[in-house]
Amino acid sequence: MKVGLIGFGNLGSSIAKRLSSCGVEVIVYNRTKSKVKDFKTVDYPYQLLEETEIIVINVFDSSASKEVIFGEHGLVKGDIKSKIVVDTTTNHYNYVKEAYENLKSLGAYYLDAPVLGSVIPALKGELVMLIGGDEEAFKKAEDVLKLFTKEKIYLGPVPNGTYGKLLNNIVLGIFMDAISQSVGIGECIGFSKETVLKILELGAGNSYILNVKKEKLLKEDFSPHFSIKAIYKDLHYAQDLLKDFKLSSFSMASVKEMYGLAIKNGLEDLDFSAILKLYKK
């Protein structure tokens, strides 16, 4: 089995390694080719179509997704008919609808398929995938998708996969901010990080995000699994969604601006748990 993969960042490379460990031959396109180690590469995205039926995309945002699908050397420049494009990027919902319709007009399939989880779940095959698009295409791709996911939730038409991911990331961003506030304030009044985290773990702060970020907070190891600039981008997309549906969230807006402040302080490429640095000041 061969699969094309576009995007060899933290999550994309982890998906590639997981697929490879399951016996899949992964062929990679990455903008910076020299960053790809131990995998066959191509010079342009459309070249993946010569050897693969399924292409998994994991890039930073909708602009990057649009470039690798519809750009000068994008997938549409090759023989894309009947191919399945699985876009795991956290995209803007309007772009997802556009990508689906444009690829459908070319006889190809587009799955709006963002994932919950980051590097470690990807390496273990434990991502959760939220899927919007044609169920027929989802079923055809399922044998590949099940290799790096523990659960796949089919949500119907596009952009429902993206809607689901944005709802998740509203909570993700707010939880990380709340935990970091407590730890930072706790240290300022004389508690150790260990003490504050133990209180949260046994009390109201006990959560998935506390469990997966506890060691990063303790060691202040902010090497990126999911960056500050990524959560800021996702919350910006979520704000657009609220505006379009005439909804509001004051808490999400204020938390988004805290991540914006972190970017202004030069923290954009660190893990989003590095927002703790702001609360320690």
N, C-alpha and C positions, 0 to 999 in steps of 0.2 A: 504494500500500500504506500502511495506517495501523497503527500500533502504540501501545498504551498503555504508559506508563512511570510507575511509582510509586517515588519517592525520587530526589532531585536533589542528592545529596551528591557527593563527589569521584568515585566510581566511576559512580554512576547518571547524572550529568551527562555524563560521558565516553562512556558507552554511547549516550546520547541524541544527542550530537554526531556520533558515528560513524554511527549509523543515518541521521541527517539527511543526512550527506555522501554516503550511498549512495542518496539519493532517497526515503527513507521519511518519511512525515509522522508525527512523534512528538507525541502528546498527553500532557501531564504532569500528574500529581497530586503535589504536595509539601506537606508540613505547613506550611511557611513559603512561601506562594505568591510573596512578593516576591523570593525568591532565584532564581526561574526567569526566565531571560532568553532571548528569541528563540524561545520555543516556546509553542504554544497550551496553556492550562491549564484544569483543571476545579476546582470547589470541593470535590468529594467523590470518593473512589475509585470508587464504583459508577457514576458518570457516564461513566467511560471505556468501559463496556460498551455504551453507546449507539452508539459509532462504531468500535469495534475488536473483533477476534476474539482477539487475543493480547495479554496484559498481562505486561510484564516488571517484576518487583519487585526493587529493591535498597535495602534499609533496614538499620539497624544490627544488629538482633537479632531473636529470635523474638517478643518482646513487640510490637515495632513491626510485624512481619509479621502477627501475629494481629490487631492493631488495623486494619490497612488491608484485610484480607480479611474478618474476622468481626466487626469492631467496629460501632458505631452507624451509621456511614456507609460501612461496608466494602463490598467487591465483592459479597458475598452479598445485599446489599440491592437489587441490580439484577437484570437478566435474565441470569444467569450460565450458564444451560444451554448446553452445547457449547463454552463458551469455554475457552481454554487459559491457565492461570496459570503463568508461568515464574518461579520464585522463585530468584534468584541470591544471595540473602542467605546468609551462613554461619549456619545455624540450629542449634538443638538438635535432635538426631535424634528425640527423642520428639515434639516439636512437628510435625516434618515428617510423621510417620506420622499424626498427628491431622488435620493439614490435608488430606492426601491423601484420607483416608477421608471426611471431612466434605464436601469438594468433590465427590467421586465420588457421594455420596448425593444431591447436587443436580444431577447430570448434567453436571458440569464436570470438567475435567482439571487436575491439579496436577503440575508437574514440579519435582522436587527438583534444582536445577541451579546449585549454587555454581560460582564461576569461580576459576581460578588466574591471578594477575596483577592489576595495579591500573590506575592512570590512563593511563600511556603505552601499554601494550599494548591497552587498551580503545580509545583514540583511533586506533590503527593497525589495529584489527580482529584483534588477535593474542592475545586471551584464550583460555584452555583451559577448556572447560566439562565438568564431571563431572555426569552425568545419571542420576537415578533416577526411575522412574515408568513409565507405560504407553508402550510403544514406539510405539503408534499416534499418541499425542499428540506425541511427540518428532518423528516423521516429518512430521506436519502443520506443526510449528513450525520445521522445519529451515531453510526458505528465509530466515526472519528471523534465526535464531541464527547462521547461517554468515556474516552480515554483520559481526558483531563478535567472532567467534572464529576462531582458526586451526585448532583441533582440538576435536572433541566426542567424549567417551568415554561411551558408553552402558553403564551398570553394572547394569542390571536394576531390580528393584523399589526403592521407597523403603524405608529412608532411605540407600541405598547411595551416592548422590551426596554426601550430608553426611558419611558415614563416610570417603569418599575425601578430602574437603576437610580434615577434622580430622586425618587422617594426614599430609597435606601440611603443615598449619600447625604440627604438632608440630616438624617439621624446620625450618620457616621461623623459628619463634620461637627454637629452640635455636641455629641457625646465626647469627642476628643477634646473639644474646647472646654467642656465642663470638668473633665478629669484633670486637664492641665491647670485650670484655674485652682482647683482644690489643692493640687500638689504644690503649685507655686506659692499660693497664699499660706499653705501650711508651713513651707520652709521659711517664709518671711516672718512667721510668728514663733519659730523655734522648733518645729517638728522636723523629724527626718523624713525623707521620701518614703522610706520603708514603713514608717508609722502611718503616714497618710494613706499609702496604698493598701495597707492592711485594713484600715478603717473602711475604705471604699469597698474593698473586696468582701468584707463581712457585712457591709451595709448597703446603702442605696446605689453605690457606684458599681456593684457587681454586674458585669456585662461581658459580652464577647470582646468588645473593643478594649476593655480594661485588661482582659486576660492576654490578648495578643500583643498589646503594647506595654505591658508591665515591665518587661526586661529592658526595653528601649528607654523607658522613663527612669528606671533605676540606674542604668549605666550611662544615661545621656548619650546613647549610641543612636544618632539620628541618620545613619546611612539609609538611603531611601528604599522603602518598599512601595510606598504611595506618597507622592511628594506634596508639599504645600501648594505648589502651583497647580497641581492636578485637582485637589479638592476645591481650590478657589475657582477654577474653571467650571467644575461641575455645579457648584453653588450658583455661579453666574447663569448657567443654563437653566437651573431650577428657578431662579428669579424670573427669567423670561417666561417660563411655563406658568408661574403664578400670574404674571401680568396678562398673558393671553387668556387665562381663565377667570380674570378679575378676582383674584384671591390675594391674600396677604399673609406674611409671616414676619413679625418684627424680630423674633429670636433668630431666624435664619439670616436675616439681613445683617444683624449686628455681628453674628459669628463670621459671616463672609468677610466683613470688613476687618475683623481681627486677622484673618488669613491674609488679607490685602496688606495689612500693616506688617505682617511677618515678611511678605515679599519685599516691601519697602526697606526692611531691615536686612535684606540680603539672604534670607532663609529659604528662598523659593525652591531650591533643588534638594533640600533636606526632607526627610520623612515628615509627614504632617504632625507627628507627635512633637516635633521641634517647636511647636507653638508654646510649649512649656517655657522656652527661653524668654518669651515676652512677659509671662506672669512671674518670673523670678526677678525681674528688674524692679 
